[in-house]
Amino acid sequence: MNVLAADTSSAIASVALRTDKSYEERLVSGCFSPSEDLLSVIVELLGNAGIEMKDLDLLSVTKGPGSFTGLRIAMASMKGISSALSIPLVSVPTLDAIYDTVKDYPGPVLSAIDARKKKFYFSVKENGKTLIADRDGNPEDVIAVIGKDSTVPLLITGPDASLFAEKLSKLESRIPFIVDSSSPRNLSRSLMDLAIEKYGKTGADDIGEGPVYIRRSDAEESLERKIKEKSNG
């Protein structure tokens, strides 16, 4: 099965291609531009595998939370390929894909993406059970859920694990935690596995499905401020 995966929900892009004969993945940070570089990376991976775009059997992409721009571009690119070549597309929650990379950890796992404005997109799961659902929040939100006397430390993972850990330690030094030593890690393999599983259970995404935002965009917040200012006259 030829599966293409792409995640551009954070400052670190993850793109991979799996075929019956090969697997290649890219983890790119810093200079990667989703709008300019995503398709060129995909074309390069296809060339290395010796297949064409039409030979793909499944497309997988993260759907959020994450960067507004990154999510829109990756989703639009994959939808374009899906529509043009009739290839099924399956989207997966970003934080679920991050958690899946360390799902065998025997304790609570916090997956973190820097959401800017002094907040994070994060979730906490333990042995597949959700302790804190996807949230746009602060490290303070974790303190009430994660006990200070836990026998297994909280594992903090994701592209911004170190930053979250730094802020958490300043708030509550008694919560035992460790930072994923391989973070940020490539989550494309987990993204593919979750997409294949979802495709087998519920099929491809509906044509109208798009990114999931748990925070309003700057434009939406600006519009609301203008409306309030006008109404207050």
N, C-alpha and C positions, 0 to 999 in steps of 0.2 A: 504494500500500500504506500503510495507516494503522498506524504503529508508535509505541508508547509506551515510553519508557526511564526508569528511575529508579535512582539510586545514592545511598544514605544510609550508606555504609560508613565515612565519616569525618565530621569536624565540618562539612564543607562538602557540602551536598546538591546533586545535579545531576538535574534532571527535564526531559524534553523530549517533544514530540509532533511526528511527521512525518506529513503526509498527502500525497496526490497534488498538492495545491495550495498547501500551506503548511508552514513549519517554525518552531517556537517553542521556546526553551529557557530554563530558569531555573537560575541558580547562586546558591544561598542559603547564607549562613554566619551564625553567631552565634545568632540567635533562632529558627532553624528547629527544630521538634520533629517528628521522623518520625511519631510516634504521633498527633499532633494536626494537623499541617499537610500531610502528604504527599497525602492524598486530596483536600483542598481545592485544592491546586495542580493536581492532575490534572484535577479538575472544571473549574477555571478555564481550563486549556489546551484542554480539549475544547470549552468554550463559545466560546472565541476562534476555534477552527477551524471551528465550526459543525457538529460531529458529536457523536454520543452514544457512550457507553461500548460499546454493542453493535456499533458500527461499526469497532471496532479489529480489525486482522488479526493483530497480533503484539505480545506483551509482552516486554520485556527488562529484566533486573535484574542487578546485580552480586551475586556470591555469596561474596565474601570473598577474601582476609582483610580484616579491618576491625573496626569497632565491633560487639561482640556484639549490643547492643540495636538499632543501626541496621540491621544485616543481617537480623535476625529480623523486624523490623517491615516493611521493604520487601518481603522475600520473602513474608511472610504476606499482605500487602496485595495483591500481584500474584497470588499463588495464589488468593486469594479471588475476584478478578475473573476469573481464568482458569477456575476451577471453575464459577462462577455463570453465565458467558456462553459457555463452551466456546471460549475464545480461547487459542491455543497460547502457552506461556511458555517462554522460553529464558534461562538464566542464564549469565553470563560471569565468569571470574575478574577481580577488581577490578584487580589489577596489570597484567593483560593489556590491559584497557581503557585504563588510564593510559598504558601504553607506546604503544598504537596512536595516541594523539594526536600523538606525535612520532616515529613509526616511520621517517620519512625522514631522521632525523639520521644522519650518516655515521660514527658512532662508538658507544661504549658508552653505554647509557641506564640510569640507576638510578631506579626508581619508588618513592617513599617515602610511607608513612602512619605517623604517630606512634602507636605501640602502647602508650604510657605505660610506667611502670615502667622508664624509661631504655632502652627498646628501640623498634625500628621494625619494621613489616611492610614488606619491600622485596624487589625482585628486580632483576637486571641482565641486560639483553639487548643484543645488538649485531647489526644487520642481520637481525633475526628469530630469531637464535640465542640460546638461553638460556645465560648465563654463570653466574648464580646464580639458582637456582629460588626461588620464594616462600619467604620465611624470616621468622621472628620473631627478629631478631638486633640486632647493634650495628654501628656504622661500622667497627669493627675487622675485621669479616668481609669487608670490601671490599678491604682493603689487600693481602691475599695474591693477589687476583684481578686487580686493576687495576694495571698497571705504572706506575712513576714516569716512564718515558721515552716514554709513549704520545704519538704525534704528534697524535692527535685527543683533546681533553679529554673527560672523563666528563661527560655531561649529567645533572644531577639534576633530576627533575621530580616532580610529585605534589603533593597538598595540603600536605605538610610538607617540601617540598624545602629551604627555607631553613634549617630547624632541623637537618636531616640534614647539610647542607653545613657549618653552623657547627661541629658536633661532629666531622665528618671533618677539617676544617682544623686543629683543635686536636690531633688525633692524628697526622696526617701531612700536613704542609704541602707536600710535594713532589709529591703526586698532582695533576696538572692537571685541574681541573673547572670547569664553569660551571653556574649555576643557571638553570633555565628562566625566562625573563623574563616569561612569561605564566602562570606557576604561582601559585596554583591556577587551572587552566583547566577549562572545561566539558567533561566526557568523554562526554556523552550521545550525541553524534553517532557517536563511535567505538564506544560500547556498542551502538548500533543496528546499525551495519555488521557488527560481529562476531556479533551475535545472528542477523542475517539470513543471514550466511554459514554459521553453525553449524546453523541451522534447515534450510537447503538441503542440508546434508551428512548430518545425523543426526536431524533432526526436533526436536520439542519435548522438553522435559525430562520425565523420568519423574515420576509423581505423588509418589514418595517422595523426590525430590531436594531437598536443602535447603542452607543456608549451609555454607561450608567454613571451619572454624576451625583455625588452625595453633597456637593457644595455648589451654590450658584456661581455663575461666572462673574467676572468683574463688570461686564457690560450689564448684566441683570441687576447687580447691586447698585450700579450707577443710575440705571433707569428708575429703580425704586426710590433712590434718594431724590432724584429730580421730581418725581411724582409727589413725594411728601412735601418737598419744598414749595411746589406749585399750589398744593392744596392748603398749605399753611399760609400762603400768600404774603 
